[in-house]
Amino acid sequence: MHEYSIVQAMFDQIEAQAHQRHAVAVKHVYVRIGRSAGVDVPLFKTAYDTFRVRTICEDAPLDVDEVPERWDCPEGHGDIPPGHRLTCDTCGRPARMASGDEIVLERLELEVP
């Protein structure tokens, strides 16, 4: 159920951005969520639809881009292919997650006067 608190925090960001740009409405919301972010995307979308009623986002559809995990070498020797051991073949260092755990408010389409 933490999806509802994430969506509430996102609405705080959206409202701040809209206010800063003197927007009268939000027309579209784009979010990027990593598959390892611990977010249930269908529940996130339901929470968004619940919260947007009578807000600046009331008529704004939500697009969610789900990002797969990507691992790489922390020394810069490149990506670790999916399904391989999470260590660098070149230097032996443990891999780091380069993407796939993020929750990002990627883009807003705003209506401004």
N, C-alpha and C positions, 0 to 999 in steps of 0.2 A: 504493500500500500504506500510505499514511499514515493511512488510515481506521482501521487497527488501533491506532495510537498515539492517535488522537482518542478512540476507544472506551475505551482504557485510562485516559486522563485523565478521561473521563466517569465511569467506574466509581469512580475515586478520589473524585470529587465526590459520587456517589451514596452511597458508603459513609460519607463524612463526614457527610452530611445524615441518613442513617439512624441513625448512632451518636449524633448530637446529639439526635435525637428519640426515642432508645431503641427504635427499630423492630426487630422480629424478622424482618421480611420486607418486600420491595418487591413490590407487586402489579401495578404498571403504570408504565411510563416513557414520557414524552412529550418529544419533541425537535423543535425547529424548525431547519431547515437551508435557507439561501438557495441558490438555483440557481447563484449565482456564488461560492459558498464553496469551490469546488474539491473537493467531496466526491462520490464515487460512492455514491449512496444505497443501491443494492442491495449493494454491497460493505460499506458501513457496517452494514447490517442483518445481513449474514453475520458480520461481526466481532463484533457484539453477541451473536448467538446462540452464537458460539464462546466468548466470554469469560464468559458468564453461568452456565455449567455450574459447579456446586458453589459458587455465590456467593449472596449475599442476594437477588440478582435472578433466581435460577434459574427461578422460575415467573412472572416478570414479562414480559408481552409489551411490545414496543416499537412505539410509534406515531410516525411521522415526518411532520411537516407541511413540505412543500417550499414555500418562499416565492419568488415571482417577484421580479425586480429592480424597484425603484421609484426613480425619480430625481426630485429636486426642486431648486428654486432655493435657493442658500445664503442669499439675502437675504429669504426668506419669501414669494416671489411665487407659490408653489404648485407642484404636480407638473408634471413634463414628461411629456406623453403618450407611451406606447410607440410606437416607430417614428419619432419626431420627432428633430430635431437636439438634441444634448445641451447646449443653451444656453437660458437664459431668454429668452423673447420680450419680456419687459418691460424687463429691465436688461442683457441681453446677457452676463451672467456664466455661466461654465461650470457645468453641473449637478453635483450631488453625489449619490452613491448613498445613498438614505435607508434602503433595506432590500434584502435579496437576497444579502448576503454573510455573514450571520450563521450561527453554530452555537450554539444555546442549549438547555441542559437546561431545558425549559419547566416541567415539572411531574412530581412523583412521587406515586404513591399508595402509602402505607406501612401496614403492619400493626403496630400498637403494642399492648402489653399493657394 
